[in-house]
Amino acid sequence: MPLDERYEHVDAFWKRWQERQTFLDAYADRSSGVPELDNRP
């Protein structure tokens, strides 16, 4: 699998996880160190 396809796969996986309420609830304290989780509205 070419590298760009791998990144597309990882990006899609990451987007799915960010939509899961249980995943977001686990990082509700906003101190994960991951800007996409800590800075969400």
Backbone bond lengths (Angstrom), bond angles and torsions (degrees), N, CA, C in turn:
res aa  C-N    CA-C-N  psi(-1)  N-CA   C-N-CA  omega(-1)  CA-C   N-CA-C  phi
1 M - - - 1.453 - - 1.534 108.07 -
2 P 1.321 117.72 126.31 1.463 120.81 178.33 1.535 111.49 -62.49
3 L 1.310 115.21 154.72 1.453 121.10 -175.49 1.524 112.92 -59.58
4 D 1.331 117.99 -40.82 1.464 119.06 -178.97 1.525 111.48 -65.07
5 E 1.329 117.60 -33.77 1.462 120.40 176.45 1.516 110.88 -68.48
6 R 1.322 117.53 -35.48 1.465 120.59 176.92 1.520 110.40 -62.88
7 Y 1.330 116.54 -44.50 1.463 119.21 179.79 1.522 111.28 -65.02
8 E 1.318 117.64 -37.16 1.464 120.27 176.57 1.519 110.23 -63.03
9 H 1.321 116.38 -39.47 1.466 120.90 179.01 1.530 110.17 -65.41
10 V 1.324 116.90 -45.40 1.468 121.32 179.61 1.521 110.23 -64.25
11 D 1.327 117.66 -40.60 1.456 121.70 179.20 1.524 110.83 -62.57
12 A 1.306 117.05 -43.17 1.465 120.94 178.61 1.525 110.43 -64.32
13 F 1.307 116.84 -40.84 1.463 121.92 178.34 1.530 110.03 -62.38
14 W 1.325 117.12 -46.23 1.455 122.53 -179.67 1.532 111.11 -62.55
15 K 1.324 117.57 -41.24 1.466 120.76 178.77 1.527 111.20 -63.88
16 R 1.335 116.51 -39.74 1.466 119.25 177.74 1.524 111.10 -62.94
17 W 1.320 117.16 -42.62 1.473 120.57 179.71 1.514 111.05 -63.63
18 Q 1.341 118.43 -39.08 1.453 121.28 -179.20 1.522 112.57 -67.76
19 E 1.319 117.58 -16.31 1.463 121.40 177.82 1.522 112.39 -89.15
20 R 1.322 117.54 -11.67 1.460 120.86 -177.67 1.527 110.21 -82.21
21 Q 1.318 116.69 120.90 1.456 120.89 -177.82 1.531 111.99 -62.06
22 T 1.316 117.36 -36.39 1.465 119.19 179.60 1.525 111.29 -64.96
23 F 1.320 117.07 -35.66 1.458 121.54 177.14 1.528 109.99 -67.02
24 L 1.332 116.61 -45.36 1.459 120.54 179.63 1.527 111.18 -65.28
25 D 1.312 117.64 -37.72 1.461 121.33 178.62 1.525 111.47 -63.32
26 A 1.310 116.58 -33.27 1.464 120.60 -179.78 1.524 111.43 -66.56
27 Y 1.328 117.08 -23.76 1.464 121.43 -179.65 1.528 111.59 -115.27
28 A 1.317 116.45 30.55 1.460 121.60 -176.51 1.526 112.74 -66.26
29 D 1.327 118.25 -20.73 1.466 120.20 -179.17 1.529 112.59 -77.38
30 R 1.327 117.32 -7.01 1.469 124.12 176.42 1.535 112.93 59.32
31 S 1.302 116.29 36.12 1.466 119.63 176.94 1.524 111.07 -127.23
32 S 1.316 116.22 34.87 1.463 120.94 -177.91 1.525 111.98 -77.96
33 G 1.336 116.51 -23.96 1.456 120.28 -174.39 1.518 112.65 87.91
34 V 1.320 117.26 0.24 1.462 122.90 178.17 1.528 107.72 -104.78
35 P 1.335 117.32 109.19 1.474 119.87 -174.89 1.523 114.23 -53.64
36 E 1.326 117.91 -37.25 1.473 120.11 -179.27 1.522 112.03 -61.96
37 L 1.327 116.68 -28.74 1.465 120.21 178.73 1.526 111.58 -90.62
38 D 1.316 116.33 -42.43 1.466 120.35 -175.00 1.518 113.13 -73.20
39 N 1.319 119.11 -27.38 1.452 121.83 -175.40 1.523 113.46 -105.77
40 R 1.305 117.14 15.40 1.469 118.35 -179.40 1.534 109.81 -73.66
41 P 1.332 116.44 152.05 1.486 119.45 -177.63 1.509 112.89 -66.89
